[in-house]
Every structure is written in structure tokens, then in C-alpha cells.
Amino acid sequence: MATHKDEGAWRPRTRAVRGGQLRSAFQETAEGLFLTSGYAYEGPEEAEARFQGAQGFTYTRYGNPTVQMFEERLAALEGAPCARATASGMAAVTAALMCSVKSGDHIVAARAMFGACRYVIEQVLGRFGVTSTLVDGSDVGAWAGAIRANTRLLFCETPANPTLDIVDLRAVSKLAHSAGARLIVDNAFASPALQRPFAFGADIVVHSTTKYVDGQGRCLGGMVLCHEDFLVDHLQTFLRNTGPAISPFNAWVHLKSLETLDLRMRAHCDNAEHVAEFLSRQQRIRSVRYPFRSDHPQAALARTQMSGGGGVVTFEIDGGKEAAFVLARRLKLIDISNNLGDAKSLITHPATTTHQRLTPEARAELGISDGMLRLSVGLEDPEDVCADLAQALGAA
């Protein structure tokens, strides 16, 4: 199989279409889908050599041509030396966290994060003697004050789910490195089309490729991107032996989706800005959050790290849970779903879905009120999305 030799000179949009491409002897223009669990060898000597590290595939849990193309293409877009695909975003987060810590180690994390990530950090790792401290991710001083001698990892989402808080990646990565720790960044909300955390000092980047990478709500997937030493010393062995492997079919779908990622993210950003502006003018809307709006408390920081504000708008309606539920029920175009990053606009009520396991006190600390709604703005005409919100608000 052959690959291109000039990838290093390509610009991001070209890498999104052609990065990591392998062609078989058939010279297919669309990347091949290799639905195979195993591989045959010319002889036992070749099998022995493969298991001793010779180039080639042995078992799809360890590697697969289609999966490899997906890994290499996303790594090229992120500016990452290495990448390993996983079955889901949470498989990627769990692997990145668990593979390099042991009992007695400590993790510092931004408290504004997806509920399942918080569960893994506090509950799963806590059972095995790994302690954690949650901080206000927007406060660099809080990060500095939480780091201990046994801190091994710092973890954040930026923009965060669902509050859209922004973390100063350059400052926090410097803190991590001065303490001998690594910074893990969940980049799913921005995607590499809008943000490349490695450029700001991140050591590890994780994705739920289910979201904007797929972009159409079809297949589950995840990715861990890292440096060679982390892969060799920690991640590779963990993945090989615990088995959170992505299906080659899912990897192929996400690989093909990367071809349009940049174009889609531009449209998501334009639509989300339009919808955020509309919501800000509605009387019953108490507040609107969007990273590139001037009233976002970290808008200036967001603009230094991101080339666009993303496709998610968070807003709060007067009347709490009852009013939020009435609005959601009245929507005709926008779907109620806890997913995001779809071509279709999706709305969810975080307090009763993605963050319902948190105590009311914990949700209040994060700013997740009963009236908060998270809107993933899709690729429809934004005027139709606004019209749907307008009629639902009028009915509410």
C-alpha cells in the first residue's frame, strides 16, 4: 500500500481530504474499508516478526488499515505526533486518564465538564486510590493552587460542556509542565477545525469523534492524540490489553467526514452566532452564552485560541425547569436530544440529562440552572431555527 510523500507541506483543508491516505493495488480513490478482524501471514516467520514489532497488522484490536488512516488524518489536523482511535469519546477519555496514573497519584480538573468525565475522575479513579481536585477552570490561580507534588495530570474541556467556559491553555500547560505533569484537553466542542491545543502546550488531546468529526449523528468513535513517549510508555499497552477498539466501519465513516469538517464547522459557527444574537433579544431569555459574543466573560481568550466560536449556544429561560420543558415540547424543527455536533439542531436540558447525576449544589456551583438549555445549532437555515425558537418561546 502506498501513501503520499508531500503531506507535510499541505494546508489543513488538504490534509482533511487526503491526509494519511493508503491505496491498495486497486488504486481506489475512496479510502478502502477493511472489515476484517485478523490477517494472514506468508509463513510463521512473518507472524513471529509481526509480534516482535515488524511493520504490518496482526489483529484489528491492535490496528487496521482503515483505522490507521483515520488516526493519521486526525493527527495531521491536530498537529499531533501520534493518535489512537477508540470505540467512543468516553473510551478515549478513560484511556487517556487511566493509562498513566496509579494509586497515590493526583489529578487536577476543571469542574465544568461532561458528567461522565467527572464520574471517571472522581468515582472510577477514586476507587483505585487516585485522588482529584476540581477547580474553576477559568481561574489560572486556582489551577496553580491545586497542584501537588503527586499531581500527574491536569484535565479540561474548552469550551466546556455545557457552560462554554474557556480554559487558558497556554497558562495551564505551563503550570502542568513546571510540576512535571501532563495536560489533557478535550477538544470535542471545537474540533481541530477551530482549535489545536497542541499549539498552546497541551500534551494529550481527546475527542468524541461521535460529535463534530462525524457531524451527522451516525457512528460512535473517539480519539486520543499524544506524543510518542506517552504512546510508548503508557497508552499503547493499555489499549492493546483493555480493548476499547473502534469498529473499522465507524472509523471509515469518520475518516470520510473529516473531508468536510472545515466547511461544516464554518457553517455551524455562522449559524450559532446568528441564533445566539436572536436569543439575546428575546425578553424571556435571561442569559445567552456563546464564546465569540462580546458578553461572554472570556471572549477575548476564546478568540486567541479558537478561529470560530463553535456550534453550541447555551441559554437560560425565565421560569426554571417548567418553562424549559414547555419550550422544548413546543419545538417543531429542533429535536430534543442529548447528542450534539449533528447537521440537525438539537436541544437538551443539562440539569435532567447530561448532568443529572450531580447534586443540586454541584450544578449550582457550575452555573447549570434548571432553566438552562444547551442548543447544538445545526446546518439548517438559521432563520428557520430562529423561527422555531420564536414560536416555542411565544407558546411558552
C-alpha positions as CSV (number, residue, x, y, z in Angstrom):
1,M,0.0,0.0,0.0
2,A,1.2,3.5,-0.8
3,T,0.8,6.9,0.8
4,H,1.6,10.4,-0.3
5,K,5.1,11.9,0.4
6,D,4.2,15.6,0.4
7,E,1.7,15.7,3.4
8,G,4.0,17.9,5.5
9,A,3.6,20.8,3.0
10,W,-0.2,20.5,2.7
11,R,-2.6,23.1,4.3
12,P,-5.2,21.9,6.8
13,R,-8.1,21.7,4.3
14,T,-6.0,19.5,2.0
15,R,-4.9,17.3,4.9
16,A,-8.6,16.8,5.9
17,V,-9.2,15.4,2.4
18,R,-6.1,13.4,1.8
19,G,-4.1,13.0,5.0
20,G,-2.9,9.5,5.9
21,Q,-4.5,8.0,2.7
22,L,-3.4,4.5,1.9
23,R,-4.2,2.9,-1.5
24,S,-4.2,-0.8,-2.3
25,A,-3.1,-2.2,-5.7
26,F,-6.6,-1.4,-6.9
27,Q,-5.8,2.4,-6.7
28,E,-9.2,3.3,-5.2
29,T,-10.0,7.0,-4.9
30,A,-12.2,6.5,-1.9
31,E,-10.4,5.1,1.1
32,G,-10.7,1.3,1.5
33,L,-12.9,-0.2,4.2
34,F,-11.2,-3.2,5.7
35,L,-13.8,-5.2,7.6
36,T,-11.5,-7.9,8.9
37,S,-10.7,-9.0,12.4
38,G,-7.5,-10.8,11.5
39,Y,-4.7,-11.0,9.0
40,A,-2.9,-13.9,7.3
41,Y,0.9,-14.3,7.0
42,E,3.1,-15.8,4.3
43,G,4.7,-18.1,6.9
44,P,5.3,-18.5,10.7
45,E,8.4,-16.4,10.5
46,E,6.4,-13.4,9.3
47,A,3.9,-13.9,12.1
48,E,6.8,-14.1,14.6
49,A,8.3,-10.9,13.2
50,R,5.0,-9.0,13.4
51,F,4.6,-9.9,17.0
52,Q,8.1,-8.7,17.7
53,G,7.3,-5.3,16.2
54,A,7.8,-5.6,12.5
55,Q,5.6,-3.4,10.3
56,G,2.2,-4.8,9.5
57,F,-1.1,-5.8,11.1
58,T,-1.8,-8.7,13.4
59,Y,-5.3,-8.2,14.8
60,T,-7.8,-5.4,14.4
61,R,-8.0,-4.8,18.1
62,Y,-4.3,-3.7,17.7
63,G,-4.5,-2.0,14.3
64,N,-6.4,-1.9,11.0
65,P,-5.6,-0.1,7.7
66,T,-8.9,1.9,7.7
67,V,-8.4,2.8,11.4
68,Q,-4.8,3.8,10.7
69,M,-5.9,6.2,8.0
70,F,-8.4,7.8,10.4
71,E,-5.8,8.1,13.1
72,E,-3.2,9.7,10.8
73,R,-5.6,12.1,9.2
74,L,-6.9,13.4,12.6
75,A,-3.3,13.6,13.9
76,A,-2.4,15.7,10.9
77,L,-5.3,18.1,11.5
78,E,-4.5,18.4,15.2
79,G,-0.7,18.8,14.7
80,A,-0.2,15.7,16.9
81,P,2.7,13.2,16.6
82,C,0.5,10.2,17.3
83,A,-3.1,9.2,17.5
84,R,-5.1,6.1,18.5
85,A,-8.8,5.7,17.8
86,T,-11.3,4.2,20.3
87,A,-14.8,3.0,20.3
88,S,-16.3,6.2,21.8
89,G,-15.3,9.5,23.3
90,M,-15.6,8.2,26.8
91,A,-13.3,5.3,25.9
92,A,-10.8,7.9,24.8
93,V,-11.1,10.0,27.9
94,T,-10.9,6.9,30.2
95,A,-7.9,5.5,28.4
96,A,-6.0,8.8,28.5
97,L,-6.7,9.2,32.2
98,M,-6.2,5.7,33.4
99,C,-3.2,4.5,31.4
100,S,-0.6,6.7,33.2
101,V,-1.8,7.0,36.8
102,K,-1.6,4.7,39.8
103,S,-2.7,4.6,43.4
104,G,-1.3,7.6,45.2
105,D,-1.4,9.9,42.2
106,H,-3.4,13.1,41.9
107,I,-5.4,14.8,39.1
108,V,-6.5,18.4,38.8
109,A,-9.5,19.0,36.6
110,A,-11.7,21.9,35.6
111,R,-15.1,21.3,37.3
112,A,-17.0,22.4,34.2
113,M,-17.1,19.2,32.2
114,F,-19.3,16.4,30.9
115,G,-20.9,14.4,33.7
116,A,-19.3,11.1,32.6
117,C,-15.8,12.6,32.6
118,R,-16.4,13.8,36.2
119,Y,-17.6,10.3,37.1
120,V,-14.4,8.7,35.8
121,I,-12.2,11.1,37.6
122,E,-14.0,11.2,40.9
123,Q,-15.5,7.7,41.2
124,V,-13.7,5.2,39.0
125,L,-10.2,6.5,39.6
126,G,-11.1,7.3,43.2
127,R,-11.8,3.6,43.8
128,F,-8.2,2.8,42.9
129,G,-6.6,5.4,45.2
130,V,-6.2,8.2,42.6
131,T,-7.3,11.5,44.2
132,S,-8.6,14.6,42.4
133,T,-9.2,18.2,42.9
134,L,-11.8,20.2,40.9
135,V,-11.2,23.8,40.2
136,D,-12.7,26.8,38.4
137,G,-11.1,26.2,35.0
138,S,-11.2,29.9,34.1
139,D,-9.0,30.8,37.2
140,V,-5.4,30.2,36.5
141,G,-4.6,30.8,40.1
142,A,-7.0,28.0,41.1
143,W,-5.1,25.6,38.9
144,A,-1.8,26.7,40.4
145,G,-3.1,26.3,44.0
146,A,-4.4,22.8,43.4
147,I,-1.3,21.3,42.0
148,R,0.6,19.0,44.5
149,A,3.9,17.1,44.4
150,N,2.0,13.9,43.3
151,T,-0.1,15.6,40.6
152,R,0.4,13.7,37.3
153,L,-2.4,15.0,35.1
154,L,-4.4,18.2,34.5
155,F,-7.7,17.8,32.6
156,C,-10.1,20.2,31.0
157,E,-12.7,20.7,28.3
158,T,-12.6,24.0,26.4
159,P,-15.2,25.1,25.6
160,A,-16.7,23.2,28.4
161,N,-19.9,21.2,28.4
162,P,-22.5,22.8,28.8
163,T,-21.4,26.2,30.2
164,L,-18.9,27.0,27.4
165,D,-16.3,28.1,29.9
166,I,-12.9,28.7,28.3
167,V,-9.6,27.5,29.8
168,D,-6.3,29.4,29.2
169,L,-4.4,26.5,27.5
170,R,-1.1,28.3,27.3
171,A,-1.1,29.2,31.0
172,V,-2.4,25.9,32.3
173,S,0.0,23.9,30.2
174,K,3.0,25.9,31.6
175,L,1.7,25.1,35.1
176,A,1.5,21.4,34.3
177,H,4.9,21.2,32.8
178,S,6.6,23.1,35.7
179,A,5.1,20.5,38.0
180,G,6.2,17.5,35.9
181,A,2.6,16.8,34.9
182,R,0.7,16.5,31.6
183,L,-2.3,18.5,30.3
184,I,-5.1,16.6,28.7
185,V,-7.6,18.7,26.7
186,D,-11.0,17.6,25.5
187,N,-11.3,19.3,22.1
188,A,-14.7,17.8,21.0
189,F,-16.6,21.1,21.2
190,A,-14.2,23.0,19.0
191,S,-12.7,20.3,16.8
192,P,-9.3,20.7,15.1
193,A,-11.0,23.0,12.5
194,L,-11.4,25.7,15.2
195,Q,-8.8,24.9,17.9
196,R,-5.5,23.0,18.1
197,P,-4.5,22.6,21.7
198,F,-1.0,21.2,20.9
199,A,-0.1,24.6,19.6
200,F,-0.7,26.0,23.1
201,G,1.2,23.4,25.0
202,A,-1.2,20.5,25.5
203,D,0.3,17.1,25.9
204,I,-2.7,15.0,25.1
205,V,-5.9,15.8,23.2
206,V,-9.1,13.6,23.4
207,H,-12.1,13.7,21.1
208,S,-15.6,12.2,21.0
209,T,-15.4,11.9,17.2
210,T,-19.1,11.0,17.5
211,K,-19.7,14.8,17.6
212,Y,-18.4,17.2,15.0
213,V,-16.0,14.8,13.4
214,D,-18.8,12.5,12.4
215,G,-21.1,15.6,12.1
216,Q,-24.3,13.7,11.2
217,G,-25.2,11.7,14.2
218,R,-24.3,8.3,12.8
219,C,-21.4,6.4,14.4
220,L,-19.7,6.3,17.8
221,G,-16.0,6.9,18.0
222,G,-13.2,8.6,19.9
223,M,-9.5,9.5,19.6
224,V,-6.5,10.0,21.9
225,L,-3.8,12.2,20.4
226,C,-0.4,12.4,22.1
227,H,3.4,12.5,21.9
228,E,5.5,9.4,21.1
229,D,6.7,8.9,24.7
230,F,3.2,8.9,26.1
231,L,2.1,6.4,23.5
232,V,5.0,4.0,24.0
233,D,5.2,4.3,27.8
234,H,1.5,4.3,28.7
235,L,-1.3,4.4,26.1
236,Q,-0.4,1.6,23.6
237,T,-0.1,-1.1,26.2
238,F,-3.3,0.0,27.9
239,L,-5.3,0.0,24.6
240,R,-3.9,-3.4,23.5
241,N,-4.8,-5.1,26.7
242,T,-8.1,-3.5,27.6
243,G,-9.6,-3.5,24.0
244,P,-11.6,-0.2,23.5
245,A,-11.1,-0.6,19.7
246,I,-13.2,1.3,17.2
247,S,-15.1,-0.6,14.5
248,P,-13.3,-0.2,11.1
249,F,-16.7,0.8,9.7
250,N,-17.1,3.6,12.2
251,A,-13.5,4.7,11.5
252,W,-14.2,4.8,7.8
253,V,-17.4,6.9,8.3
254,H,-15.4,9.4,10.5
255,L,-12.5,9.4,8.1
256,K,-14.7,10.4,5.2
257,S,-16.4,13.0,7.4
258,L,-13.1,14.7,8.0
259,E,-13.1,15.7,4.3
260,T,-15.9,18.3,5.0
261,L,-15.1,19.2,8.7
262,D,-13.7,22.6,7.9
263,L,-16.6,23.5,5.7
264,R,-19.2,22.3,8.2
265,M,-17.6,24.0,11.2
266,R,-17.6,27.3,9.4
267,A,-21.4,26.9,8.7
268,H,-22.0,25.8,12.3
269,C,-20.2,28.9,13.7
270,D,-22.1,31.2,11.4
271,N,-25.5,29.7,12.3
272,A,-24.7,29.6,16.0
273,E,-23.7,33.3,16.1
274,H,-26.9,34.1,14.3
275,V,-29.1,32.1,16.7
276,A,-27.2,33.5,19.8
277,E,-27.9,37.0,18.6
278,F,-31.6,36.2,18.1
279,L,-31.9,34.7,21.6
280,S,-30.2,37.7,23.2
281,R,-33.0,39.9,22.0
282,Q,-35.8,37.7,23.5
283,Q,-37.5,39.1,26.6
284,R,-37.9,35.7,28.3
285,I,-34.3,34.7,27.8
286,R,-32.3,35.6,30.9
287,S,-28.8,35.0,29.5
288,V,-27.1,33.7,26.4
289,R,-23.6,32.1,26.3
290,Y,-21.5,31.8,23.1
291,P,-17.7,32.0,23.2
292,F,-17.4,34.7,20.5
293,R,-20.0,37.1,21.8
294,S,-18.6,40.2,23.5
295,D,-20.7,39.5,26.6
296,H,-19.0,36.1,27.2
297,P,-16.7,36.7,30.1
298,Q,-13.8,35.0,28.3
299,A,-14.5,36.2,24.7
300,A,-11.0,37.7,24.3
301,L,-9.3,34.5,25.4
302,A,-11.6,32.4,23.2
303,R,-10.5,34.4,20.2
304,T,-6.8,33.9,20.9
305,Q,-7.3,30.1,21.0
306,M,-10.1,29.5,18.5
307,S,-10.7,30.5,14.9
308,G,-14.5,30.3,15.5
309,G,-16.9,30.2,18.4
310,G,-18.3,26.7,17.6
311,G,-21.8,25.4,17.1
312,V,-23.2,25.3,20.6
313,V,-25.2,28.0,22.3
314,T,-26.3,27.8,25.9
315,F,-29.1,29.9,27.2
316,E,-31.3,30.3,30.3
317,I,-35.0,30.9,30.2
318,D,-37.0,32.6,33.0
319,G,-39.3,30.1,34.8
320,G,-36.8,27.3,35.5
321,K,-37.4,23.7,34.6
322,E,-41.1,24.1,33.9
323,A,-40.5,26.8,31.3
324,A,-37.5,25.0,29.8
325,F,-39.6,21.9,29.3
326,V,-42.5,23.8,27.8
327,L,-40.2,25.4,25.3
328,A,-38.6,22.1,24.4
329,R,-42.0,20.4,23.9
330,R,-43.2,23.2,21.6
331,L,-40.3,23.0,19.2
332,K,-41.2,21.7,15.8
333,L,-37.9,21.8,13.9
334,I,-35.3,21.4,16.6
335,D,-35.0,17.9,18.1
336,I,-34.7,17.1,21.8
337,S,-31.5,15.0,22.1
338,N,-28.6,14.8,24.5
339,N,-26.2,14.5,21.5
340,L,-24.5,17.4,19.8
341,G,-22.5,18.2,16.7
342,D,-25.2,17.0,14.3
343,A,-26.2,18.5,11.0
344,K,-29.6,18.8,12.7
345,S,-30.2,21.3,15.5
346,L,-30.5,19.5,18.9
347,I,-31.5,20.8,22.3
348,T,-31.1,19.3,25.7
349,H,-31.8,20.2,29.3
350,P,-28.5,19.5,31.1
351,A,-29.8,19.5,34.6
352,T,-32.0,16.5,33.9
353,T,-29.8,14.7,31.3
354,T,-26.1,15.1,30.9
355,H,-25.5,16.5,34.4
356,Q,-28.4,14.9,36.3
357,R,-26.2,12.7,38.4
358,L,-24.6,15.8,40.0
359,T,-26.1,17.1,43.2
360,P,-28.1,20.4,43.0
361,E,-25.2,22.1,44.9
362,A,-22.7,20.9,42.3
363,R,-24.9,22.0,39.4
364,A,-25.3,25.4,41.1
365,E,-21.6,25.7,41.5
366,L,-21.1,25.1,37.8
367,G,-23.9,27.5,36.9
368,I,-26.2,24.8,35.5
369,S,-29.6,26.1,36.5
370,D,-33.0,24.5,36.0
371,G,-33.7,27.0,33.3
372,M,-30.6,26.3,31.2
373,L,-30.8,24.7,27.8
374,R,-27.9,23.7,25.5
375,L,-28.6,24.2,21.8
376,S,-26.4,22.5,19.3
377,V,-27.1,24.6,16.2
378,G,-27.1,22.5,13.0
379,L,-26.7,23.2,9.4
380,E,-30.3,24.2,8.6
381,D,-31.1,27.8,7.5
382,P,-30.6,29.8,10.7
383,E,-33.7,31.8,10.1
384,D,-35.8,28.6,10.3
385,V,-34.1,27.7,13.6
386,C,-34.8,31.2,15.0
387,A,-38.4,30.9,13.8
388,D,-38.9,27.6,15.6
389,L,-37.4,29.1,18.8
390,A,-39.7,32.2,18.4
391,Q,-42.9,30.2,18.2
392,A,-41.8,28.0,21.1
393,L,-41.0,31.0,23.2
394,G,-44.3,32.6,22.3
395,A,-46.1,29.4,23.3
396,A,-44.1,29.0,26.5
